[in-house]
Amino acid sequence: MRPPIAIIDTENLKHNALEIKKLCNKSKFCAVVKSNAYGHGIAECSRAIYDIVDCFAVSLLSEAISLRYAGIDKDILMLLPPSKDEISALIRHEITITVDSVKRLNEVIKVAVEINKIAKVAIAVNTGMNRLGIDSLQELNEMLSVYRKNVKSLKITDIFSHFANNYDLDFTKKQHEKFMPFVDKIKRDFDVKAHISASGGLLIGGYNLDMVRVGIMLYGYLPF
């Protein structure tokens, strides 16, 4: 039996990306291409929309490295925190690393110092999805204290969270309200991108902040 074949029209993909770009307005557009671009082909899709989007997001080290080998030289955010063994490769390939604790941040710094490179990191904040992220402003203060002592080896580029359920507009609002004190705190002293919306948040409107991470909608599917 012949294997099934999926034919992807990259012109349709570009059309979707351009429509999403309009909704992003002045916010940056991060294309989420995790899980092999949701099964559509990570290298091919990323190259097709390269000139439209501002950056890319993935879940795994292997996905990030494959983008670099595919010629993608824009910023790439790995949404999941890495294992200790993955940190060196992420730094060497200039992938933005998600940190969800002071301990994880110190692990990244240790490797960056060892290989004499600057690590780019994104701070994850738990606002109610309860998968990962810091929970308190005290933890953020501890992270920023560590950062100030290691500016030669570290650069914080992002602070982000994720809406748990866009069906529940009240809970979405509460998540945003919980996130903003973290954003206000870090932006007093540092130039970072803040983002919480994915496809669902973009469609609801009002929560774009500095950037929107769009995945499933990019491929023509509603997130609801």
Buried (B, 14 or more C-beta within 10 A) or exposed (E): EEEEEEEBEBEEBBEBBEEBBEBBEEBBBBBBBBBBBBEBBBBBBBBBBBEBBBBBBBBBBEBBBBBBEBEBEEBBBBBBBBEEEBBBBBBBBBBBBBBBBBEBBEBBBBBBBEEEBEBBBBBBBBBBBEEBBBBEBEBBEBBBEBBEEBEEBBBBBBBBBBBBEBEEEEBBBEBBEBBBEBBEBBBEEBEBBBBBBBBBBBBBEEBBBBBBBBBBBBBEEEBE
